[in-house]
Amino acid sequence: LPHIEVDARRHGGAPHALHGEASGQVYVEWFVIRISDGSLELALATFFRVLAVALPSVVLFVTVDPTDLADGLAQIVRLPARFVLGALAGLRMVGLFLDDWRALELARRARGVADRGRIRRFLGMAFALLVLSIRRGSKLATAMEARGFGAPVPRTWARESVFGAREWMLVAIGAAISAIAVSAAVVFGTWNFILGPS
């Protein structure tokens, strides 16, 4: 869409529908809110931009096994093993947070204090979860140090991680999609040249 501003990439779609570019027919105008054809087009374009970034991220984190990801980061990208293993341990604990939250909620219901104000209940449960997470993290760190995860020696890995044909194919598909999108934007005159005139 030729008249969409560059700063639309920074925000979500809903605010642009209310305060976006005023062009075309105006549907609603009240105080500082103005909904028009231009603002709706800007909101729709921003929504699809955010979706294009968020959807692959969700698919990545849902489908990729954390252990495989850690193996790849350590063996292929050559990140420090201490950092990779710490991140893997933290990622594994994220799933436990949800279980702990449910357990805290059931415990409060069993004691008969679950219905005493939503804000007060949330703050109490959040503090309890924080304390529980700190305790579990301290125990996990001690256990990992005792097992030699932080030793300053070259590590060996149980599973070899390789960057094969499937990975190169995925990189090629991503590069092709990016090239097609940029080429289409340049051809239709909607590409914003940052380093030079449009």
C-alpha positions in Angstrom: 0.0 0.0 0.0 1.8 3.1 -1.2 0.7 5.6 1.5 1.6 3.5 4.6 4.1 5.2 6.8 7.4 3.6 7.8 6.8 3.7 11.5 3.9 1.4 11.2 6.4 -1.5 11.7 6.9 -0.5 15.4 3.4 -0.9 16.6 0.4 -3.2 16.6 -2.6 -2.9 14.3 -5.3 -1.7 16.6 -3.9 1.7 17.5 -3.4 2.5 13.8 -7.1 1.8 13.2 -7.9 4.6 15.7 -5.1 7.1 15.2 -3.6 6.1 11.8 -3.4 8.1 8.6 -6.6 10.0 7.8 -7.4 9.5 4.2 -10.4 8.4 2.2 -13.8 8.1 3.8 -14.0 8.9 7.6 -16.2 6.4 9.4 -15.9 7.5 13.1 -14.5 10.7 14.5 -14.6 11.4 18.2 -12.0 13.4 20.2 -8.6 12.1 19.1 -10.0 9.0 17.5 -10.5 9.0 13.7 -11.2 5.8 11.8 -10.9 6.2 8.1 -10.0 4.1 5.0 -6.3 5.1 5.4 -6.2 4.1 9.1 -7.9 0.8 8.5 -5.5 -0.1 5.7 -2.6 0.9 7.9 -3.9 -1.2 10.7 -4.4 -4.2 8.4 -0.9 -3.9 7.0 0.6 -3.6 10.4 -1.3 -6.7 11.6 0.0 -8.8 8.8 3.6 -7.5 9.4 3.4 -8.5 13.1 1.8 -11.8 12.1 4.6 -12.5 9.6 7.2 -12.1 12.4 5.3 -13.8 15.2 3.9 -16.8 13.5 7.3 -18.3 12.4 8.6 -17.7 16.0 5.7 -19.6 17.5 6.1 -22.5 15.0 9.9 -22.6 15.8 9.5 -22.8 19.6 6.6 -25.3 19.4 8.3 -27.7 17.0 11.9 -27.6 17.9 13.1 -29.8 20.8 15.1 -27.7 23.3 17.8 -30.4 23.6 18.3 -30.5 19.8 18.5 -26.7 19.7 21.1 -26.7 22.5 23.2 -29.3 20.6 23.1 -27.2 17.5 24.0 -24.0 19.2 27.0 -25.6 20.9 28.3 -27.8 18.1 27.4 -25.8 15.0 27.3 -22.2 16.1 30.1 -22.8 18.6 28.5 -20.9 21.5 30.0 -21.4 24.9 28.9 -24.7 26.4 28.2 -23.1 29.8 25.9 -20.5 28.3 24.1 -23.1 26.1 23.5 -25.6 29.0 22.3 -22.8 31.3 19.8 -21.6 28.7 18.7 -25.2 28.1 18.1 -25.7 31.9 16.1 -22.4 32.0 14.1 -23.4 29.0 13.3 -26.7 30.6 12.0 -25.0 33.7 9.5 -22.8 31.8 7.2 -25.8 31.4 7.4 -26.3 35.2 6.2 -22.8 35.9 2.8 -23.6 34.4 2.6 -26.8 36.6 3.6 -24.8 39.7 1.0 -22.1 39.0 -1.7 -24.7 38.7 -0.5 -26.4 41.9 -0.5 -23.0 43.8 -4.0 -22.3 42.6 -5.3 -25.7 43.7 -3.6 -25.3 47.1 -5.2 -21.9 47.6 -8.6 -23.3 46.7 -8.0 -26.2 49.2 -7.3 -23.6 51.9 -10.4 -21.6 51.0 -8.5 -18.4 50.0 -8.8 -18.5 46.3 -11.7 -16.0 45.9 -10.3 -13.1 47.9 -9.8 -10.5 45.2 -8.2 -11.2 41.9 -5.3 -8.7 42.2 -4.4 -9.8 45.7 -4.6 -13.4 44.7 -2.4 -12.9 41.6 0.2 -11.0 43.6 0.3 -13.6 46.3 0.7 -16.4 43.8 3.3 -14.6 41.7 5.4 -14.0 44.8 5.1 -17.7 45.8 6.0 -18.7 42.3 9.1 -16.4 42.4 10.3 -17.9 45.7 9.7 -21.4 44.4 11.6 -20.7 41.2 14.6 -19.2 43.0 14.8 -22.3 45.3 14.5 -24.6 42.3 17.1 -22.6 40.3 19.6 -22.7 43.2 19.2 -26.4 43.6 19.6 -26.9 39.8 22.7 -24.7 39.7 24.3 -26.6 42.5 23.5 -30.0 40.9 24.9 -28.9 37.6 28.1 -27.6 39.2 28.5 -30.9 41.1 28.2 -32.9 37.9 30.8 -30.8 36.2 28.7 -28.8 33.7 30.7 -25.7 34.5 34.2 -27.3 34.2 36.6 -25.3 32.0 37.5 -28.2 29.8 36.4 -29.2 26.2 33.0 -30.9 26.4 31.8 -34.0 24.6 28.3 -34.4 23.4 26.1 -37.5 23.5 24.4 -36.6 20.2 26.1 -35.2 17.2 24.4 -32.2 15.6 25.0 -31.7 11.8 23.9 -29.0 9.4 22.7 -31.1 6.5 20.7 -30.8 3.3 17.4 -30.2 5.0 18.8 -27.2 6.9 20.4 -25.7 3.8 17.0 -26.2 2.0 15.2 -24.3 4.8 17.8 -21.5 4.6 17.4 -21.3 0.8 13.5 -21.1 1.1 13.8 -18.3 3.7 16.2 -16.4 1.5 13.9 -16.9 -1.6 10.9 -15.6 0.3 12.8 -12.6 1.5 14.1 -11.8 -2.0 10.6 -12.2 -3.5 9.1 -9.9 -0.9 11.8 -7.2 -1.4 11.6 -7.4 -5.2 7.8 -7.1 -5.1 8.0 -4.1 -2.8 10.6 -2.4 -5.1 8.6 -3.2 -8.3 5.3 -1.8 -6.8 7.0 1.3 -5.4 6.3 0.6 -1.7 9.9 -0.2 -0.6 11.3 2.4 1.8 15.0 2.9 1.0 16.7 3.7 4.3 20.2 4.6 2.9 19.1 6.6 -0.1 16.2 8.3 -1.9 13.1 6.2 -2.7 
